[in-house]
Amino acid sequence: MKASSHYFAALNTLGARQTLLLKTLGPPIAAIASTIFLHEQLTPVAWVGILLTILGVLVAIAGVGLLFIYR
């Protein structure tokens, strides 16, 4: 029940877009935590997926301007 309260508080504070983008980071964070704490082995494809997910969230939060930094 508390998790729902925190989720709705985040929706009110951050808005739907940023809340859902941060929610998208759940699986990569869980995979990294399992590597650290449970000594799981991630494949190179999994690491690429984690990197792409994090970069996608950063681009979505920062906006399209991030894509044109090196212009």
C-alpha positions as CSV (number, residue, x, y, z in Angstrom):
1,M,0.0,0.0,0.0
2,K,2.9,2.4,0.8
3,A,4.4,1.8,-2.6
4,S,1.2,3.1,-4.3
5,S,1.3,6.2,-2.1
6,H,4.9,6.9,-3.1
7,Y,4.0,6.3,-6.8
8,F,1.1,8.8,-6.6
9,A,3.2,11.3,-4.7
10,A,5.8,11.0,-7.5
11,L,3.1,11.5,-10.1
12,N,1.9,14.7,-8.4
13,T,5.5,16.0,-7.9
14,L,7.2,15.1,-11.1
15,G,4.4,14.6,-13.5
16,A,3.5,11.5,-15.5
17,R,6.3,11.7,-18.1
18,Q,9.2,11.9,-15.6
19,T,7.6,9.4,-13.2
20,L,7.2,6.8,-16.0
21,L,10.7,7.4,-17.3
22,L,12.1,6.8,-13.8
23,K,10.0,3.7,-13.5
24,T,11.6,2.5,-16.7
25,L,14.9,2.3,-14.8
26,G,13.6,-0.4,-12.4
27,P,14.8,-3.4,-14.4
28,P,18.3,-2.1,-15.2
29,I,18.8,-1.2,-11.5
30,A,17.6,-4.6,-10.4
31,A,20.0,-6.3,-12.9
32,I,22.9,-4.2,-11.6
33,A,21.9,-4.8,-8.0
34,S,21.8,-8.6,-8.7
35,T,25.3,-8.4,-10.1
36,I,26.6,-6.6,-7.0
37,F,24.8,-8.4,-4.3
38,L,24.0,-11.8,-5.7
39,H,27.0,-12.2,-7.9
40,E,24.9,-12.8,-11.0
41,Q,26.7,-12.8,-14.4
42,L,25.2,-10.5,-17.0
43,T,25.9,-11.1,-20.7
44,P,27.4,-8.4,-22.9
45,V,24.0,-8.1,-24.6
46,A,22.4,-7.4,-21.2
47,W,25.0,-4.7,-20.4
48,V,24.3,-3.1,-23.8
49,G,20.5,-3.2,-23.1
50,I,21.1,-1.5,-19.7
51,L,23.3,1.2,-21.3
52,L,20.7,1.9,-24.0
53,T,17.9,2.0,-21.5
54,I,19.8,4.5,-19.3
55,L,20.8,6.6,-22.3
56,G,17.2,6.6,-23.6
57,V,15.8,7.8,-20.3
58,L,18.5,10.6,-20.1
59,V,17.7,11.7,-23.6
60,A,13.9,11.7,-22.9
61,I,14.4,13.7,-19.6
62,A,16.9,16.2,-21.0
63,G,15.0,16.6,-24.2
64,V,16.0,16.5,-27.8
65,G,18.6,19.2,-27.2
66,L,20.9,16.6,-25.7
67,L,21.2,14.9,-29.1
68,F,22.7,18.1,-30.7
69,I,25.3,18.9,-28.1
70,Y,28.2,18.0,-30.4
71,R,26.9,20.0,-33.3
